[in-house]
Amino acid sequence: MSILLGILAVVVILGLAFLMSNDRKNVNVRGIIVMLVSQLAITAFMFNTDLGQTIIEGISWVFNQLIAFGSEGVNFVLGGVQVGEGGVFFFNVLLIIIFFATILSVLTYLKILPFIIKYLGWGLSYITGLPKVESFNAVNSIFFGQSEALLAIKSQFHTLNDNRLYIVSASAMGSVSASIVGAYLGMLPAQYILVALPLNMFSALIVASLISPVKVSKEEDVVDIQDVSNSKSFFEAMGNGALDGGKIALIVASMLIAFIASLELVNAVFGAVFNGFTLQELLGYIIAPIGLLMGIPAAEVVDAGAIMGTKIVTNEFVAMLQFQEMLSGVSEKTVGVVTVFLTSFANFSSIGIIAGTVQGIDSEKGAKVSGFGMKLLIGATLASMLSATIAGLFI
């Protein structure tokens, strides 16, 4: 029964995206089928095979080792600070971002990541029929943040029409940066976060290809990717990565303070007006119908929907912190589905980040991104739901 509901959820999500399409006759049906099959194959392999489990455990071990190494740096600087039994989120989680950002910067300087991303992007373009720029950007978005991924293709922006611009923006919003994956792993189960990375790449492209189909000629389908690293030496790359990581950690901390405080304010108003009813509860009831189709048990769907809604109106960190407190009280299915849903940048604040980045590259196209900002958020949310549903089919 749960599998039938999951299949129905996939149909509903794709159907909603198709209804939003601005060019239904040119939808890349073959590419969408290929990507859906790829999602099913990846999830089945990672969840239901011994080799897949071994790979997940191996990747988790690597991340845990990196987190341990990063913690040594944090402890050296802050080891004398006395904290309570549960620690301090900023110290234990956010500051680890600095080390991960440093590693990414070094790997970029050494041309290791650009090489991997380039050929994965070409491979994705080959099997799906999507243009190379969109394919490269989708892969790039797994490793880098929204701004960095878009900056890497800034030399191509003059070739992007509105539909292509929507797809690259959707990929940026539907992904997460590898530099903060370590922070996620400190809060939620590793296997679901790791499987969410490739699932979200495909989901963002599937939903965006339905909403804004693209067709380009062979002459137009060229990619000239710019190296986002300006470092001139290994140690400069380390320094730049550390500074970028520090900025990200402070930005996330600032956003958490603002969003959590604002959420408490809104809930206080809601509670006064609606006799204790909170914004999260309202969001839970709104999302509950699709949550049931995604495979979340009926007894847990309102609470799970509240977490998913919180992520949309605030950000994934706020929602993950709240969901972390619920892990022991919900089923494994709910844990997996909600964790995969949360592992993306699909929220209101991302509209401003993406529009601002594009504005800095091309002011005219920045205005267009702002114009379809809500459509972008709806599409990215549908993509997160698609990824979570696919994962739920195998839990």
Helices and strands as residue ranges (DSSP letters): H 2-19, G 24-26, H 29-48, H 50-78, H 89-89, I 90-94, H 96-109, H 112-128, H 132-143, H 146-151, G 154-159, H 162-173, G 178-180, H 181-185, H 190-211, H 234-273, H 279-294, H 301-313, H 316-324, G 327-329, H 332-342, H 348-361, H 363-371, H 373-392
